[in-house]
Amino acid sequence: MLSQILKISVYLIKLLIVTACLFSNYSEAQSINVSIDKNKTYQQIEGFGASDAWRCQFVGLNWPEEKRSRIAELLFSKALDDNGNPLGIGLSFWRFYIGAGTTEQGENSGINNQWRRGESFIDAEGNYDWTKQKGQQWFLNKAKDYGVENFLAFSISAPVQWTKNGKGFNGDNKDGEINLKADKFDDYSKFMVEVLKHFKSQGIHFNYLSPINEPQWDWDTKTQEGTPATNKNILELTELLDKDIEKNDLSTEIVIAEAADLRWLYSDHGKANRGSQIDYFFNRDTSFKNLKNTISGHSYFTTWPVDSLIAIRQQLNNKLEQRNLNYWQSEFCILEKTDDIGGGRKRDLGMDTALYVARVIHADLTLANASSWQWWTALTNADFKDGLIYLDTGNEDDLFNLDAMMTDGDFHDSKLLWAFGNFSRFIKPNMVRIAIQDDIEKSIEAQYKDLMLSAYLDTKTNEIAIVAINYSHNHKNLDFSAFDIKSKYETSVSKNLEFKALNSNKINLSPRSVTTLIGYLK
């Protein structure tokens, strides 16, 4: 009898487990109804981009043509293969770094890593040499050839002959003042405008100029070029640039201020003369003809935990709305330590980092209403989560030998590259973000660990692009009753922006995936 009871008990337990699993799967399989309202609009998108700093200098100069051409295709191409899959992520912004001359200084620059030094177009005697930064210029011209819509030139240090300490980094100065001699502000402005003029004569128009980068850091380490700057310093330089751009009949717009942390845009955040930049720069009587009505900031150290990711962007958006001001997220890679993916150290070619960054992009677009989102560096040669394409020697015993990689090496795409492409390839400049929502009642914090949706409208063609991020480990079934879906592009563990033609408005999202849906409202 006891034996029979035990058998029955085991059977009942198994039955309960199976029933629970079936219920769980049934629950997950239930359709999530999604609605879209194209009449409720938000920001107009200006584009998605990345920078050439610093790695493009050697790859563009020395690497075999076949390899660098494929790298350029991955970054810039909007073409499709024979199966309809994108050949690249179709960046619409390219950030060109104006070097400060630490390469010419060599070891005397104090910067040991040659990959983090930069050439300068101007020498100490004031002579220009436009053959400098040849590797970066190779990628710049490739971006133009592929039809990249927006070009931005940015500087993070004045040429070394004009800095206070003769270096491209700040050194021991702790007062937050710019590392630039007081009588060289005008020279620095004219130099940047000469760069704009030269490239315009070569057929490349820089739509934007960013003269200062992350002014809140002291830049006192010898790891790269960079300078702090007070708000007053930035204002003085902006006034000079505005006049010089006007004198030279250029249409380039100045973009400020590349804040190192979003909190410095709307609060002091511990640095009064370098914080509260929205109020400082966009609550003044001073009128600039060539200053874009946009503030730019970097999402570093504001993405974890999830409640901070959300709250910081909500506070930023409140301040932006007060000033009727646009916003760019103009630089990001993984720096802070997180529970989801750890910290920046150790490269990750897989979906974990890709999903984490996709969530940051979603937050910046939907909470802070960013009109442009720009990754930090397109290429990386480091064992770090800071690139879209990863370089190494190909030698497993010495993967990150920087000297060897100056002339050749291996390159690897990443899930991050393709997940970024879910945005950059399909959300085209001038598309408008529109309202989208599902019928599952969840807190915003819960959504950011599960399903995130955003939608974008091309007002000329009526085409709509929807980016669906499934952060969860479960399938999601979406039902778009009023949306005629033509195609989807999925990035997941096994797929890189893989194309699939559709004839149904019921969509299954793979676990841990980023998917772009293209279609029209019925």
C-alpha positions, 0 to 999 in steps of 0.5 A: 500500500505504501508503495502504491501511495508513493507511486501516486504521489510521484505521479501527482508531483510530475503532473503538477510540474508539467501543468505548471510548465504548460501554464507558464508557456501558455502565459508567455505565448499569449499575444501582447496587443500593441497600439501605435498613434502616429499623431502623438509625436516626439523628437525628430531624429537626426542620426546615429553615429560613432567616432574615428578616435583613435584606432582609425589612424593606423587601420586606415593608414596601414591595414590591407585594403581588403580588411579596412574596406570591409570594416568601412562597409560594416560601419557605413553601408546601407546595401543588402545581400542577396538574401535581404540581410544588411551588409552594414549598419548604415551610420548616419553620423561620423565623428572626426577627431581633430588631433592636438599634435602629441604624435609629433611629440612622440615619447615627449608627449608623456602619452605612452600608448601611440594609439592614443596620440593624435597628429595635428594639422598645424605646427608650432610655426603655424604651417598647415599640413593636410596630409596629417591624420591620413588614416582617419581621412581614409575612413572620412572619405569612405563615410562620404562615399557611402552617403553618410548624412552628417559629419561632426568634427570634434576637438578635445585639446588645443594644439600642444604649442598653445597649451599651458603645459605644452602637453595634450593632457592637463597635468597638475592643474586642478582649478578646472580651467582650460589647458590653453594659454590666455592669448591663444583662444583666438588662434585655437578658434581660427585653427578649428575653422581652418580645418572646416574650410579645408575639408569643405574645399575637398567636398566634405562639409562638416555639419557640426563642430564640437570644440570641447569634450567632457570638460568636467574631468581634470584630464590629469593622467597621461593616457590621452589628449584632453582638457578640462574647461569651465563654462566661462572658458567654453562660452569664450571659445564659442563666441570666437568660433561663432564669429569666425564661422560667420566671417568665413561664410560656413554653415557649420553649427557649433554643438556644446558641451559634451558633458561627461555625465548627464547630471552636469547638464541639469545640476551642479553635481559637485562642480559649480563652474562646470555644471548646470550647463543647460541653464548656463548656456541657454538662459542668456542674452548673448545671441549666437548665429551658429550655435545649435539649439542642442545640448550634448552629453554622455551617458557614462555612469548613469545607466545602472541600476535601472531606477537611476537610468530612468530617473536621471533621464526623466530629470534631464528631460524636465530641464530640456523642456523648460528651455525648449532645447534639443538633446544629443547623447554624443558618446557612450561605452561601458565604463561603470560596473553593473550586475548585468554585464560587469564593468568595461574590462574584457571585451564582449562580442555577444548579446549581453553587452548588446542588449545592455546598450540597446536598453541605454539607447532606448532610455535616451531616445524615449525618456530624454528624447535624444534626437541623436545617439552616438557611440564612442569609438567605432574600432577598439584594439583593447580588451574592453567594451568600448568598440563596435568592431574589435581588433586583435593580432589573431595570435591567441598568445598575444592578442592585444599587441599594439605594435603588431596591430599598427600594420595588420591584424584581425577584426571582429564584428560584435552583437553590439554592432548589429544591435546598434544597427537595429537603430542606425540602419532603419531609423533614418534622419528626419524620422519622427518618434511616435507613440507606441504602447502594449496592453501589459500593465507594468511599471517602467522599471519592470519594462526595462527588464522585459519588453521595450518598444519605440516607433519612428515615422517617415512623414514623407513615405508613411513608413514606420520602423519599430525597435522591439527589445526583448530583454527577457529569456522568454519568447514574446508574441506581439499582435499589431492589429493596425500595423501592416508589417512587411519585414523584420530584422533580428539580432540575437544569439544566432542572428545579425540583423537577419531579414525575414519577409512577413505577411502576418501582423503577429510577431514572435520575438526571440528571447534576448533579442533586438528586432526592427519591424518595418511596415505601414499603418493600415 
